[in-house]
Amino acid sequence: MATKRRNLRNKGISRIDSGSTHGWFVRGYRNGQTYSKLFSDLKCGGKRKALALAREYRDQLLDELAKIPPSGRARSSR
């Protein structure tokens, strides 16, 4: 149950640990557009601080994306 709660808490946020890149990656989608931003551990002052900033950004991004009207394209249910 804790894993499911944690996944919902970090919905839209992914961890990147590849080569010299370490941080949290936030993604949001609206009308075929992708909005994304990386929160680097080094630049944000550590892994926990970067995650906190990523969550704040994700919440703001979702609020902004909700204000954009849908494009009107119907999605196929197939």
C-alpha positions as CSV (number, residue, x, y, z in Angstrom):
1,M,0.0,0.0,0.0
2,A,2.8,2.4,0.8
3,T,4.3,1.9,-2.7
4,K,1.0,2.8,-4.3
5,R,0.7,6.0,-2.2
6,R,4.3,6.9,-3.0
7,N,3.6,6.4,-6.7
8,L,0.6,8.7,-6.6
9,R,2.6,11.3,-4.7
10,N,5.2,11.4,-7.4
11,K,2.9,11.0,-10.4
12,G,4.5,12.7,-13.4
13,I,7.9,12.7,-11.7
14,S,10.7,10.3,-12.7
15,R,14.1,9.7,-11.3
16,I,17.1,10.1,-13.7
17,D,20.4,8.5,-12.7
18,S,22.4,8.1,-15.9
19,G,26.1,8.9,-16.4
20,S,26.7,12.4,-14.9
21,T,22.9,13.2,-14.7
22,H,21.2,12.8,-11.4
23,G,17.9,14.4,-10.6
24,W,14.1,14.4,-10.8
25,F,12.4,14.8,-14.2
26,V,8.9,16.3,-14.4
27,R,6.6,15.8,-17.4
28,G,3.2,17.0,-18.3
29,Y,1.2,16.8,-21.5
30,R,-1.6,18.9,-23.1
31,N,-2.9,19.0,-26.6
32,G,0.0,16.9,-28.0
33,Q,2.6,19.1,-26.3
34,T,5.1,17.9,-23.7
35,Y,6.2,20.2,-20.9
36,S,9.2,19.0,-19.0
37,K,11.9,20.2,-16.6
38,L,14.8,18.5,-14.8
39,F,15.6,19.2,-11.1
40,S,19.3,18.4,-10.7
41,D,20.4,17.1,-7.3
42,L,23.6,19.1,-7.5
43,K,21.9,22.4,-8.5
44,C,19.0,22.0,-6.0
45,G,21.1,21.1,-3.0
46,G,20.5,17.4,-2.8
47,K,18.2,14.6,-3.7
48,R,15.4,15.5,-1.2
49,K,15.4,19.2,-2.0
50,A,15.3,18.5,-5.7
51,L,12.3,16.2,-5.2
52,A,10.5,18.8,-3.2
53,L,11.1,21.4,-5.9
54,A,10.0,18.9,-8.6
55,R,6.7,18.3,-6.7
56,E,6.1,22.0,-6.4
57,Y,6.8,22.6,-10.1
58,R,4.6,19.6,-11.1
59,D,1.7,21.0,-9.0
60,Q,2.1,24.4,-10.6
61,L,2.4,22.9,-14.1
62,L,-0.8,20.8,-13.6
63,D,-2.7,24.0,-12.6
64,E,-1.4,25.8,-15.7
65,L,-2.2,22.9,-18.0
66,A,-5.7,22.7,-16.7
67,K,-6.3,26.3,-17.8
68,I,-5.5,25.4,-21.5
69,P,-8.6,24.3,-23.3
70,P,-8.5,20.9,-25.1
71,S,-7.6,21.0,-28.8
72,G,-10.8,19.3,-29.7
73,R,-9.2,16.3,-31.3
74,A,-11.1,13.2,-30.4
75,R,-9.0,10.3,-29.2
76,S,-9.8,6.8,-30.5
77,S,-10.9,4.3,-27.9
78,R,-9.3,1.4,-29.7
